Amino acid sequence: MDETEFWEIVDRTREAAEGDPEEHAELLVERLAQLDPDSVLDFARHFESRYNRAYTWDLWGAAWVLLDGASDDAFDYFRCWLIGQGREVFEGAVHDPDRLAELLDDFDEDIDGDGEELGYAADEAYEQLTGVVAPDLGIPLQAEEPEGTPLDFENEAVLAERFPRLWDRFRP
């Protein structure tokens, strides 16, 4: 599976779910379960490499603004959700997290921003297909610390300065 196929599967299942992250995860599992096990592992590698790539202080800060706070787990689930938003949103956010203010049509912190189940979709599909847990993907593990310069998430002035468009749009 190449990168284009990966994003096509993400996009088609998200569109069919009409933006509902839980429904998106269910549809993604169903779609992946139609593939052969090696293709599911390829999908998992694409997902995991993007998940690791999104492990940056700036994206964590953007998640903090959007979610009005983001613990370690919340940021993990946010990165899964971000991948689920498709290539344009994901790449734009990784390049410049403040662009999420333009890239997102709407954002409801009670529904959006939590794609935990998306992170398990490939594992679930692989297990359905094979009856066993997916093997190690053979890609580098996530770094111990996010990339970039740490931010003081508790300081609203720092967040407003670093993410002016997000702050203006999503914070009162």
DALIN-V148435 format. One record per residue. N is the residue number from 1. PHI is phi in whole degrees, -180 to 180 (* if undefined). OMEGA is omega in radians with two decimals (999 if undefined). Layout:
n,phi,omega
N,PHI,OMEGA
N,PHI,OMEGA
//
This chain:
n,phi,omega
1,*,3.11
2,-97,-3.08
3,-62,3.13
4,-63,3.11
5,-62,3.10
6,-55,-3.09
7,-68,3.09
8,-62,3.12
9,-65,3.12
10,-59,-3.09
11,-65,-3.10
12,-63,-3.13
13,-72,3.09
14,-65,-3.13
15,-62,3.12
16,-65,3.13
17,-83,3.13
18,53,3.05
19,86,3.13
20,-81,-3.06
21,-60,3.14
22,-69,3.09
23,-64,3.12
24,-59,-3.14
25,-63,3.13
26,-62,3.13
27,-66,3.11
28,-66,3.09
29,-61,3.13
30,-59,-3.13
31,-66,-3.13
32,-66,-3.14
33,-68,3.07
34,-86,-3.12
35,-94,3.03
36,-82,-3.08
37,-56,3.13
38,-64,3.10
39,-67,3.09
40,-64,3.10
41,-66,3.06
42,-61,3.10
43,-59,-3.14
44,-60,3.10
45,-64,3.09
46,-61,-3.11
47,-62,-3.07
48,-64,3.14
49,-67,3.09
50,-73,3.09
51,-58,3.12
52,-67,3.14
53,-64,-3.11
54,-84,-3.12
55,-84,-3.13
56,-130,3.10
57,-62,-3.11
58,-65,3.09
59,-68,3.09
60,-63,3.09
61,-63,3.09
62,-63,3.09
63,-62,3.14
64,-61,3.12
65,-66,-3.09
66,-64,-3.04
67,-96,-3.06
68,57,-3.11
69,120,-3.12
70,-154,3.06
71,-69,3.07
72,-54,-3.12
73,-64,3.14
74,-61,3.12
75,-70,3.06
76,-58,-3.10
77,-69,3.08
78,-64,3.14
79,-64,3.06
80,-62,3.12
81,-60,-3.12
82,-61,3.07
83,-61,-3.14
84,-64,3.13
85,-80,3.07
86,101,-3.01
87,-61,-3.07
88,-61,-3.13
89,-67,-3.12
90,-60,-3.10
91,-63,3.11
92,-62,-3.13
93,-70,3.12
94,-65,-3.14
95,-69,-3.12
96,-150,-3.08
97,-55,3.13
98,-66,3.11
99,-65,3.09
100,-56,3.09
101,-60,3.13
102,-93,-3.01
103,-78,-3.12
104,-95,3.07
105,-67,3.13
106,-134,3.05
107,-151,3.09
108,-112,-3.04
109,-63,3.07
110,-81,-3.10
111,-115,-3.04
112,-84,3.06
113,90,-3.13
114,-123,3.13
115,-113,-3.09
116,-50,-3.07
117,-65,3.08
118,-61,-3.14
119,-66,-3.13
120,-103,-3.00
121,-59,-3.11
122,-65,3.11
123,-62,-3.13
124,-64,3.13
125,-64,-3.14
126,-62,-3.14
127,-66,3.08
128,-62,-3.09
129,-74,-2.98
130,-112,-3.07
131,81,3.12
132,-129,3.12
133,-70,3.14
134,-61,3.11
135,-74,3.05
136,-57,-3.06
137,-80,3.11
138,72,3.07
139,-116,-3.13
140,-58,3.09
141,-71,3.06
142,-60,3.08
143,-61,3.13
144,-69,3.13
145,-121,3.07
146,-59,3.10
147,-75,3.07
148,101,-3.09
149,-98,3.12
150,-58,3.11
151,-117,3.03
152,-87,-3.07
153,-64,-3.11
154,-79,-3.09
155,-97,-3.09
156,-61,3.14
157,-65,3.11
158,-64,-3.14
159,-65,3.14
160,-63,3.14
161,-74,-3.09
162,-74,-3.08
163,-127,-3.03
164,-61,-3.11
165,-71,3.09
166,-62,-3.11
167,-62,-3.13
168,-64,-3.06
169,-83,-2.96
170,-112,3.10
171,-120,-3.12
172,-66,999
//
